[in-house]
Amino acid sequence: MSGQFEPLPHPPVATIGAMDSHPRKPLGTVQHRAGLDNLQLADYLEGIAAGDRARFEALYCLTASRLWAVVRRMVVQKQAAQDVLQEAYLTIWRKAHLFDRTAGEALGWMTTIARHRAIAWLRQPGNATRNARVIFAPQSDLEAIAVDAPEPSVLFNELLDKLSGEQRESLLLVYLYGLTQEEVSIALDVPLGTIKSRVRRGLIALKELLDS
């Protein structure tokens, strides 16, 4: 990427730590959110590749709520999700020069980055299981769950521990976090047939455990 400066510690919008609310309008450029203009987003990415911070701010304000929904679907803990989203936008800033408008839409490219950052977080030791515990919690308000919440139930841990690490990872990504097997294949850089096999064998193993 051209330009001699690094991005700010946070993307240059004050509301990066409060994504549940709509970010403020930058430079009078944001007219609506319902239908994002991928041509406009592509133009912004090209400007960002040249080091244009104003366009980065505009891009953020146009897309933050959309990418926040993508991340939050996979990372339930709010603080962790905010960190993941920040990493996604820093990646967008640093890799904007790699975007090719002839290869796909701008929003799809950005969404893939957000998903990859969320998956990277889930793959860190303990994060996927802890996240699953929050999803399965009985509270209707997930934000009420403390950061130091107790570990998953003994049965839940036992079932997961009986699976191979690869089976557990694939099953959680598909059935808990809602990714398609194709998305898991791309995110993990593993052939689709291998992912399908892991999921199938993991389901068989779980059925055998529950029947025993």
Backbone torsions as a table, in degrees:
resi	resn	phi	psi	omega
1	MET	NA	137.6	178.1
2	SER	-76.2	162.9	-177.8
3	GLY	107.4	145.5	-174.0
4	GLN	-103.1	7.5	-175.6
5	PHE	-119.3	154.9	174.6
6	GLU	-94.6	154.8	177.5
7	PRO	-65.9	161.6	176.6
8	LEU	-61.1	159.5	177.1
9	PRO	-52.6	-32.2	172.2
10	HIS	-121.0	150.0	172.0
11	PRO	-51.4	145.3	-165.9
12	PRO	-75.3	53.7	174.8
13	VAL	-138.3	128.1	-172.1
14	ALA	-62.5	-24.7	-173.8
15	THR	-88.7	14.7	-179.8
16	ILE	-58.5	-28.1	-179.9
17	GLY	-91.4	7.4	-178.8
18	ALA	-141.3	61.2	-170.4
19	MET	-72.7	-9.6	179.6
20	ASP	-69.7	-18.9	176.3
21	SER	-102.3	158.2	-179.0
22	HIS	-70.9	133.1	176.0
23	PRO	-62.9	159.2	-178.9
24	ARG	-71.5	160.8	179.0
25	LYS	-76.5	133.2	176.5
26	PRO	-98.2	133.5	168.0
27	LEU	54.0	20.7	-179.8
28	GLY	67.8	21.3	-173.1
29	THR	-94.7	-21.1	-173.5
30	VAL	-87.9	117.1	-179.6
31	GLN	-100.6	-37.3	-179.9
32	HIS	-163.0	169.4	-179.2
33	ARG	-118.0	-15.2	-171.0
34	ALA	-60.3	-48.1	-178.2
35	GLY	-121.3	99.6	-178.6
36	LEU	-72.5	137.5	-179.3
37	ASP	-91.4	106.0	-176.9
38	ASN	-66.3	-28.1	176.3
39	LEU	-66.3	-41.3	177.2
40	GLN	-65.4	-42.9	178.8
41	LEU	-62.1	-39.3	178.5
42	ALA	-63.4	-40.3	176.4
43	ASP	-61.4	-42.0	179.2
44	TYR	-63.0	-43.0	179.9
45	LEU	-61.6	-38.0	177.8
46	GLU	-67.0	-36.4	175.3
47	GLY	-67.0	-40.0	178.5
48	ILE	-62.9	-38.8	177.6
49	ALA	-59.3	-26.2	177.5
50	ALA	-91.3	4.2	176.7
51	GLY	91.8	20.7	-176.2
52	ASP	-84.8	104.4	-179.0
53	ARG	-71.0	-32.9	179.4
54	ALA	-61.9	-41.0	178.3
55	ARG	-70.4	-31.1	175.4
56	PHE	-63.6	-43.6	178.3
57	GLU	-63.0	-42.7	179.2
58	ALA	-64.1	-42.7	178.3
59	LEU	-61.0	-44.1	178.7
60	TYR	-58.8	-47.8	-177.1
61	CYS	-64.5	-30.8	179.4
62	LEU	-77.0	-30.1	-168.8
63	THR	-117.4	-8.9	-172.1
64	ALA	-59.3	-43.6	-178.1
65	SER	-65.5	-33.9	179.1
66	ARG	-69.1	-46.4	-179.6
67	LEU	-71.8	-30.7	175.3
68	TRP	-60.4	-41.8	178.4
69	ALA	-63.9	-38.4	178.7
70	VAL	-63.8	-47.4	-178.1
71	VAL	-67.7	-44.3	-174.9
72	ARG	-67.5	-26.1	175.9
73	ARG	-63.0	-28.2	-176.2
74	MET	-104.9	-31.1	-178.5
75	VAL	-118.2	103.8	-170.8
76	VAL	-77.0	-38.4	-178.7
77	GLN	-63.9	127.3	-170.9
78	LYS	-63.0	-46.6	-177.6
79	GLN	-63.9	-42.8	178.6
80	ALA	-63.3	-40.1	179.4
81	ALA	-64.7	-38.7	177.1
82	GLN	-62.4	-41.3	178.6
83	ASP	-64.2	-41.7	179.4
84	VAL	-63.8	-42.6	179.9
85	LEU	-63.9	-40.4	177.2
86	GLN	-60.7	-44.4	178.8
87	GLU	-61.8	-36.4	179.0
88	ALA	-62.4	-45.1	-178.6
89	TYR	-71.3	-32.7	174.6
90	LEU	-66.0	-36.7	176.4
91	THR	-66.0	-41.4	177.1
92	ILE	-60.1	-43.5	179.0
93	TRP	-60.0	-46.8	-174.0
94	ARG	-76.5	-25.4	-174.7
95	LYS	-113.8	14.9	-179.1
96	ALA	-57.5	-30.3	-179.4
97	HIS	-67.8	-14.7	179.7
98	LEU	-88.1	-10.5	-179.8
99	PHE	-69.7	134.7	179.3
100	ASP	-124.7	108.7	-176.5
101	ARG	-64.5	-19.2	178.7
102	THR	-81.3	-12.2	-176.8
103	ALA	-98.8	-11.7	-178.4
104	GLY	166.8	173.9	-177.8
105	GLU	-79.0	151.1	-177.2
106	ALA	-62.1	-44.8	-178.1
107	LEU	-65.2	-37.9	176.9
108	GLY	-62.9	-40.2	177.8
109	TRP	-62.6	-43.5	179.7
110	MET	-68.9	-38.4	178.7
111	THR	-63.2	-39.2	177.3
112	THR	-61.2	-41.7	177.6
113	ILE	-61.7	-45.1	-180.0
114	ALA	-61.2	-42.7	178.8
115	ARG	-64.5	-41.3	179.4
116	HIS	-63.2	-39.3	178.0
117	ARG	-66.4	-39.1	178.1
118	ALA	-65.2	-41.9	178.5
119	ILE	-64.9	-39.0	177.6
120	ALA	-60.2	-38.9	177.0
121	TRP	-66.0	-44.9	-178.7
122	LEU	-62.9	-29.0	-177.3
123	ARG	-79.4	-10.9	176.7
124	GLN	-69.6	142.4	-174.0
125	PRO	-50.5	125.8	174.6
126	GLY	86.8	-18.5	-174.1
127	ASN	-68.3	-43.0	-177.5
128	ALA	-63.8	-44.7	-179.5
129	THR	-66.8	-41.7	178.8
130	ARG	-64.3	-41.4	178.0
131	ASN	-62.8	-39.8	178.9
132	ALA	-63.0	-37.6	179.3
133	ARG	-61.5	-40.1	179.1
134	VAL	-65.1	-42.2	-179.9
135	ILE	-62.3	-39.9	-177.4
136	PHE	-83.5	-2.7	-177.2
137	ALA	-64.6	146.7	-177.7
138	PRO	-73.9	-18.7	-177.3
139	GLN	-63.1	138.8	177.0
140	SER	-77.0	-26.2	179.3
141	ASP	-101.7	101.5	-176.1
142	LEU	-64.9	-26.6	-178.7
143	GLU	-68.8	-16.0	-179.0
144	ALA	-78.0	-10.0	-177.6
145	ILE	-77.7	128.6	-176.6
146	ALA	-70.1	156.6	179.2
147	VAL	-63.5	-34.7	-179.4
148	ASP	-97.5	40.0	179.8
149	ALA	-60.9	152.7	-179.9
150	PRO	-62.3	160.1	-178.2
151	GLU	-68.5	164.6	178.8
152	PRO	-57.8	165.3	-179.1
153	SER	-60.8	158.3	-179.6
154	VAL	-59.6	-43.7	-179.4
155	LEU	-62.8	-43.6	-179.3
156	PHE	-61.4	-45.1	178.8
157	ASN	-63.6	-41.7	-178.8
158	GLU	-63.0	-41.8	179.8
159	LEU	-64.1	-45.1	179.7
160	LEU	-65.2	-39.4	-177.1
161	ASP	-67.3	-23.3	-179.7
162	LYS	-75.2	-20.3	179.7
163	LEU	-85.2	157.1	171.5
164	SER	-69.5	157.7	179.3
165	GLY	-57.6	-38.2	-179.9
166	GLU	-68.3	-41.6	178.1
167	GLN	-64.7	-45.0	-179.0
168	ARG	-60.6	-45.9	-179.5
169	GLU	-61.4	-46.1	-177.5
170	SER	-66.6	-42.7	-179.7
171	LEU	-64.6	-42.9	180.0
172	LEU	-63.3	-43.0	-178.5
173	LEU	-65.3	-37.1	-177.0
174	VAL	-81.6	-52.2	-169.9
175	TYR	-93.3	-21.8	-179.6
176	LEU	-100.3	-40.9	-175.3
177	TYR	-102.2	-1.0	167.3
178	GLY	79.9	14.3	176.8
179	LEU	-79.0	150.9	171.8
180	THR	-77.8	162.6	178.5
181	GLN	-63.9	-31.8	176.7
182	GLU	-64.9	-42.2	179.0
183	GLU	-65.1	-39.6	177.8
184	VAL	-63.7	-41.9	178.9
185	SER	-57.9	-46.0	-179.4
186	ILE	-68.3	-44.6	-175.6
187	ALA	-65.2	-39.4	-177.9
188	LEU	-91.2	-5.3	-177.9
189	ASP	56.6	48.1	179.5
190	VAL	-126.7	139.5	-179.9
191	PRO	-53.8	144.3	-178.3
192	LEU	-57.9	-41.4	179.1
193	GLY	-59.8	-35.0	178.3
194	THR	-68.1	-41.7	178.3
195	ILE	-62.7	-44.9	179.1
196	LYS	-59.6	-40.2	178.9
197	SER	-66.3	-41.8	179.0
198	ARG	-62.7	-43.6	-179.8
199	VAL	-64.4	-46.5	-178.6
200	ARG	-61.7	-47.3	-179.5
201	ARG	-67.4	-35.1	177.3
202	GLY	-64.9	-41.4	177.8
203	LEU	-64.3	-40.7	177.7
204	ILE	-62.4	-43.5	-179.9
205	ALA	-63.5	-42.1	178.6
206	LEU	-63.9	-40.8	179.1
207	LYS	-62.1	-42.2	179.2
208	GLU	-64.6	-37.7	178.9
209	LEU	-66.8	-41.9	-178.6
210	LEU	-71.4	-28.7	179.2
211	ASP	-81.0	-18.9	-175.7
212	SER	-79.3	NA	NA
